[in-house]
Amino acid sequence: MSIGITAVPFQKMIDNFSKQITKVPIIKVTDNYSGDETLTEDDASILYGAFYKSTEITNQEYMALLDNADALLIVKPDVVIEKNDIIIYPDGAIFPLSFPISFDQEKYRIDHVPILRLLAGTPIYRYARLFKVE
């Protein structure tokens, strides 16, 4: 028996609630001489995802996804987000231009490996718990 549920409604939902967000990948650099490892910011890029602050979530099921995080980021399954990446969310007015105009940009760090959710073996979305850094 097949239920007939597909990933398409979830991807459309992500499209409808997505905001333009800046992602700054953090890369691990190893010193050739000492072998010391340091984390360094790489080039920033733009991604689109649904961003929810912990204060905006009232549904108990979604509260469990937060697991004490400050915010939650949900993106399409093909979007690459990794642990330690910095997410810069434009908290303010976003005008209908090609870039966000913000009064206050908040920085968050992905503290855990992002989780890929599947539906009948098909990837439907990826989410990450975010912790405020500034």
C-alpha positions in Angstrom: 0.0 0.0 0.0 1.4 3.4 -1.0 0.4 6.7 0.7 1.6 8.8 -2.2 3.4 11.5 -0.1 6.2 13.3 -2.0 8.9 15.7 -1.0 7.6 18.4 -3.4 5.2 20.1 -0.9 8.0 20.4 1.7 10.3 22.0 -0.9 7.6 24.5 -1.9 7.0 25.3 1.7 10.7 26.1 2.1 10.6 28.3 -1.0 7.6 30.2 0.4 9.2 30.9 3.8 12.8 31.3 2.6 14.8 34.4 3.4 18.1 35.5 1.9 20.8 34.6 4.5 24.6 35.0 4.4 26.7 31.9 5.1 30.4 32.2 6.0 32.0 28.8 5.9 34.6 28.1 8.6 37.6 26.0 7.4 40.2 24.2 9.4 43.8 25.3 8.5 46.8 23.3 9.7 50.1 25.1 10.1 52.8 23.2 8.0 55.5 23.9 10.6 53.8 23.4 14.0 50.9 21.3 13.0 48.6 23.6 14.9 45.0 23.7 13.6 43.1 27.0 13.5 39.6 27.8 12.3 39.4 30.5 9.6 36.6 32.2 7.8 36.3 31.5 4.1 34.4 33.6 1.5 30.8 34.4 2.3 28.0 33.2 0.1 24.2 33.7 0.0 21.8 30.9 0.7 18.0 30.8 1.0 16.4 29.1 3.9 13.6 29.3 6.5 15.0 30.9 9.6 13.2 30.7 13.0 14.4 32.3 16.2 13.6 30.3 19.4 11.3 33.1 20.5 9.2 32.8 17.4 8.5 29.0 17.8 5.5 28.1 19.9 4.6 24.6 18.6 6.0 22.0 21.0 7.0 19.6 18.2 9.3 22.3 16.7 10.6 23.3 20.1 12.1 19.8 20.3 14.0 20.5 17.1 15.7 23.5 18.8 17.1 21.5 21.7 18.2 24.7 23.6 19.5 26.5 20.4 18.8 30.1 19.7 17.5 29.6 16.2 16.7 27.0 13.6 17.6 27.0 9.9 15.8 24.8 7.4 17.1 24.6 3.8 16.6 22.4 0.8 18.5 19.1 1.0 21.0 20.1 -1.7 22.1 23.2 0.2 25.5 22.7 1.8 25.7 23.8 5.4 28.3 22.4 7.8 29.2 22.4 11.5 30.9 25.6 12.6 29.6 27.7 9.6 28.6 31.2 10.6 25.0 32.2 9.6 24.4 36.0 9.4 20.7 36.7 9.6 19.5 40.2 8.6 17.2 41.0 11.5 15.3 44.0 10.2 13.6 45.2 7.1 14.1 43.2 3.9 13.0 45.2 0.9 12.2 43.7 -2.5 15.7 44.2 -3.9 18.3 41.7 -4.9 19.9 41.9 -1.5 18.7 42.3 2.1 18.9 45.7 3.7 19.1 45.3 7.4 19.2 47.5 10.5 20.8 44.8 12.6 22.6 41.6 11.5 22.8 38.8 13.9 25.5 36.2 13.8 24.8 32.5 14.6 27.1 29.5 14.5 26.1 25.9 13.5 27.1 24.0 16.6 26.2 20.4 15.5 26.3 18.6 12.2 23.2 19.6 10.2 20.5 16.9 10.0 19.1 15.6 6.7 15.5 14.5 7.0 14.2 11.8 4.6 10.7 10.8 3.5 10.4 7.3 2.2 14.1 7.5 1.4 13.9 10.8 -0.4 15.7 13.8 1.1 13.1 16.6 1.9 15.1 19.1 3.9 18.2 19.8 6.0 18.1 21.6 9.3 20.7 23.0 11.7 20.5 24.3 15.2 22.1 27.8 15.5 23.7 29.5 18.5 24.1 33.2 18.7 27.7 34.4 18.7 27.3 38.2 19.1 
